[in-house]
């Protein structure tokens, strides 16, 4: 089933409030196409995207950004989220450095706090589901923009600008993908890679642990 079909099903679940809701070797340089979502973004965002590409460049033979296949755009369905925002006294400080902020710092994306946690021995526990949450700080608004089951997950993200966020993803079948979401239009364009990686869950684990280790 195509990724867009999965997203439409998930969106339908939200609309009807269903209970069952549904992305070391030294990296080589990857040439970035101007047609992909890297134009007019800040240095941090560029480094995030390049790092993700370089990771898969080392995992997939013949990896090339231009080989990502464009799928049909789809509508983002927003819904209220119960994920705890950063200003709340109950916010878990473990997730502070995992939040992805917009350039003007008025919004952030949280795709971590629903997905995983550290146990009492600081071991990483990753759950099957993932809620991708958009938080508007001035408006004190917390909204779910996507909800994934175990088949897909977001493994990194960045804001291209204050109104466009890019989600870097993978899936249980090992095909990396990314989507560019226009928050003003609530629309998303998805791209998926035709080749598979052997251990699709590794990037997410490595990212989580690398940020945790910086805090130690």
N, C-alpha and C positions, 0 to 999 in steps of 0.2 A: 504494500500500500504506500502511496506517495506521502511525503511529509505534509503536504498541504491538506490532504484528506484527513490525516490525524488531527491537524490543528482545527479544521472545521468541526470535527466531532467533539473535540475538547471545548470549543467555544459554545457549541450547542448544549453541552452539559452544564456550563455556567449559566446559560440563559434560563434553564429549567431547574436550576439549583439541585442538581443531582448529587447524591452522596459519594458516588464513585467517580473521582475526577482523574481525568487522565491521570545546552551541548556545555655518567652522562657524557653523550658525544658533544663536541663543540659544534654548535649549529652553523650550517653554511648559509651564506647570504641568499635570500630569495628575492627575485626581481618583482617589484610591485607594479601592477598595471594601473594606469590612471583611471580606467573605467571601473575599478573596484572601489569599495567604500573606504578610501584612505585620503581623499583629497580634502584640503582645508580642515585638518584636525590637528590638535596640539601634539606636542612631542610625546607625552605620556601615552596618548591613544595610539600613535603610530608605533611606538615601541611594543605596546600590548599586542597589536595585530601582527607585527613582524615576528615577535617571539612565538606566537601561536603558529604562524606559518612555518617558521624554522623548525619547530618541534615536529610537525608532520612531514616536513622535507626530509627529516632524518628517519622517519618511520615508514614512509611509502616511497618505493622506487619510482623515479620519474615524476615525482610530485611537481605540479605546476599550477599556480594560482589561476591561470586562464582556463584550466580544465573544469573548474567548478561549473555545474549546470544550473541555469536559472529556472526556477519553478514559477508557477502562477502566483501573483500577489494575493494576499488574503487580509481580511479585516481583523483587527485586534478588538476583542470584547473585554472591556474593563469591568471589574466587580470589586466589591469591598473586600479587604483582606484583614485578617486578624493577626498578621505578623507584627510584632512589637517594633515601633519606630525608634529611632535613635534618641529622641527627646524624652521618651517614657522612662520612668524610674526603674521599670522592670526589664529594660533593654539589657541583653546579655553582652557585656563588654568584649567577650571572645570574638564577636563578629565585627567589631568596630573597624578593623583594618581591611575587612573584606568588602565593605560597601564601595560601590562605584559611583562617584559623583559626576554631575554635569559640570561643564567649565565654569558656570556662574555659581556653583555650589548651592543652588536652590532645590535641586532634585538629586535623588540617588536611586540606583537599582540595587536591590537585595535579592540575590538568587542562591544564597548560601544558608541562611538561618533555618529555612524549612527543610533543607536537603540533608544536612549532616550536623553532628555534634561531637564533642570530646567527652569520653566517659571519665570516671573518677580517677583513672590512672593515666589520663591524657591520651588514651587511645582513640583513634578516629573511627566513628561509626557513621556510615553513609546509608541513608534511607532510600527506598525505591522511588519516592515521589519528590517533585520539586515545584515550588511556587515561585514565579518570577514576579517581584513586587516593585512597583514604581512609587516612590515616596516624594511628595511635594512638601517641603519644609515650611515655607511661608503660609501655605494653606492648611497645614496639618492634615494632609490627605494621604491615606495609605490604600493603594489600589493594586489588585492582582491583574496583570496583563497577559499572563500565560500560566498554565498549569500542566506539568508533564508527569506521566506515569513512568515506569521503568524503561520504556523503549527509547526515550530521548532525554537529554539533559544539557543545560548550559554549563560550560566549563570556564568561561571568562567573558568579559564584556567591556565595552568602553562607550563613551559618548562622542559621537562624531562632531556634534555641536549641541547647543542647549535643547534642541527639539528632536534630535535623531540619535538613537542608541543602536549599537551593533552588538548582537549576541553571538558568541562563538560557541559552537556546539559539537556534540558527537552523539552516537546512538548505539543501541545494542548490536546492530549489524556492522558497526565499525566504520561507518562512512561519515567523515567530518562534514560539517555544514556551518553556515552562518546566515543570519538574517539581519536586515537593516530595517528598523522600526521608526516610522515617522510618527512622533507622539502628537503632533498637531492634527494629523489626518487619521490617526489610529489605523494605519495600514502597514503591512510588512511585506518585504520582498525577500524570498529565501533562495539560498544557493547551496547545492549539495555536491560532494565530490564523488566521482564514479568508482574510485578504488577504495578498498578497505584497509584499516589498520588492525593489527593482531590483538592488541590490548587496548581497547577504546577507553577504558576507565582510568588509565594511568595518568593522563594529563590532569584530570580533575584532582586526583589524589596528590600528585606532585605540587600542584598550585596551592592547595590547602595547607600542606605541610611546610612548603617553603615560606609562606607568609607567617605561619605559626613560629617557625624557627627564627625568624627575624625579630620576633617579640621576646624571645628568651634571653 
